[in-house]
Amino acid sequence: MKISNTTPNYINQAYTGQLGNAANQNLKSQKPADEKTDSINFSDQTKTLQKIDKAMETEPADRKKYVADIKQKVDTDQYNINAEAVAEKIVGSFMNQFG
């Protein structure tokens, strides 16, 4: 079997784009006038998460006052932590997480 370096001309034209351009022009002329466009539709859950994310970007108005009050109480050693309430919340979160 003999392999030669000569390739048919139409193969070379396809790789250089000469034949491809003519084919593309024919396809463009055959496209319908009411061609559909791409679109993205988000699920309801995704839309809800986007709303939550946007809401979290804005800080509640009374949050700064609440934080300032806690800082003042900590600085003056008047901030008391209810260890029992903290423990109940920790246990409750583990129970919710692990069933």
N, C-alpha and C positions, 0 to 999 in steps of 0.2 A: 504494500500500500504506500502510495506516495502522497506526501503532504506538501502543498505548495503555499507560497506566501501570497498568492493572488487571491483576494477576496472579492466577491461580487460587489459591484458598484453600489447597489441599493443598500447594502449593509453599511458601507462607509457613509453614505448620505444620511442614514438614520442616526448614526452616532454623531455626526457633525450638526445635526439639527435641520438640514435642508429639507429632507423629506418630512420630518416631524412638524416643521412650521406649516407646510402645505396641508398636512392632515389636521392640524389644530385650527386652521382657518376654515376648513370644511365643517368641523364640529361646531365652531362658533356660529356659523351661519345656520346651523340646524337647530339651535337652542330655541325653545319656546319663548314667547314674549313675556309670559307671566311666570318667570322662573322663581321658585321658592328660595327663601333665604334661611340661613341657619338661625336657630334660636335655642335658648336655654330656659328650662322650666325647673324651678326649685320646688322641692317637696314642702308640705306644710310645716314639717318639723324643722327644716332648714330655715324657713322664713321666721319661725318662732325663735330659733337660736340667734338669728340676726337681730331681731328686736331686743332680745335679752342683752346681747353684746352691746348694742347701741345704748340701752338704758344704763348699763354698768359704766359707760364712759362718763356719764354725768353724775356728779357727786350730789347727794341729798343736801338740802340747805341746812338742816339742823345737825349734820354730821360734824362739822367743824366745831360747833359749840359743845357737842357731846365729848369729842376728843379733848378739847381744851379743859373741860371740867375734870375729866379723868386725870389729865396731866397735873392739874393743880392739886388734886387730892393725893396723887402719888408723891409729888414734891413736898407736901406738908404732912406726910405719913398718916393721912386720914382715909386712905383707900383700903377697905377691908374686902378680902376675898372669902366667899363662902365655899369652903373646900367640899362640903357635902353636895352642893348644887353642881359644882364642876365635875365631881366624880359621877354623879347621876347622868350628866350630859355625855360624858365619855363612854360610860357603859351603854347608854341608849344609842349612841352612834355606832358602837360595835355590834349591838343587837340588830340594828337596822341593816348594817353592812353584811353580817354573816348569818342572819336569819335567826 
